């Protein structure tokens, strides 16, 4: 890397602040894209040069951290770890190219931090942009103290940790690769293939072969009880499966509150920490309740008195959003369904997205809207697209999943309602038996389009509409409709929607 190239990169990072008003979100997005593009070009120049000089390891490392474009409308999230160990110094032989790599990436990290502050200070705030920019900062500046505070970390033993993890570590727990947080003296037993028997008051922990311990937990009299940072889980599946289920919940929680930050608004912990520079993260989260049954039969039996026989028989997962005006918590219900209509994870992400929204965004009045019920199931099915990639990241909003595949077919076959009619449906109309499956498909396809098409050009306007729909503010002639937010007539929205999916319908 030449000094001239570094100087040019430094100058290009000095991007003017965005304009005010409706253009702020677009300007922030454009600034983010420009930063990533310039960084990618500088890293390519460095990697190519190292390759020519025989520094194949260095070239591979540089390419590994280069921004990777996503093919399609999806967004990618790398879940933040609970604990960040202190960084290690590179070997002397690496110091030259490592220094050049840092000289490229560190200014980009600082620029993203300034972008996050601009987004948070805008009127109104753009907290999703701020959250995303902070994640870009910490990827390049892992020891940036203010970014760590804003993202919910505290200093810990030379590195960083979430307060929940600090509490576990101080209580003598360790992180087991299969079983999560466990007391340190459990590890030898776990490595022998044993698990604790159901607890008996006044007696020491008894240990059994894992299969036997899981069998004793396979009825709802003695389910496994697992507490993660944000969830309290009860499950009568094998413990290893329940722990994996909890990890998926936590990774999704991280992504959800990045995407939906502006809908949650002032109740978002990140928003509170931006407003108060002295506010430190804490572990005082009121956990979301999740129940995970071993099979469909048990799910149906136990859900019947909660939701009625029809819901218990027909649903793949269940969450009732009523009752949160007073801050109540209601369980989300799931069951292990390896051969089901949808992958278990799709149902998980759908229902938990409802749970996180209704238990975090304050009082709701979603049934007070004049129509526009689709948006809640559209968001739920949008989050069904969450896909775990081989590198551990989550991609959300991609053109994946059986519901979206069928939706594209239905769109091509002319089964979708005109948007002017589709948007006006209330809950009863949306769920009527003759239309429910196609309505879900249309809601999925429309949400993916509005959230991701054309470099997310409609995302913020759509989520602003979502926020008002959540509050029950969508009334005829109020100026709060979807087309009002997008700034174009509904027939133009429909043309863009159909054009977006045309290549997948065979033209």
Helices and strands as residue ranges (DSSP letters): H 3-12, G 21-23, H 24-52, H 56-65, E 75-77, E 83-84, G 92-94, H 95-121, H 127-140, H 145-150, E 153-156, E 159-162, H 163-170, E 173-176, E 180-183, G 184-186, H 187-191, E 194-196, E 207-209, H 210-216, E 224-227, E 231-235, H 239-259, H 261-264, G 265-267, H 269-275, E 288-293, H 296-307, H 309-314, E 332-335, H 344-358, G 366-368, H 374-384, E 387-388, E 394-396, H 402-412, H 419-422, H 427-430, H 436-456, H 459-471, H 482-486, H 490-502, G 503-505
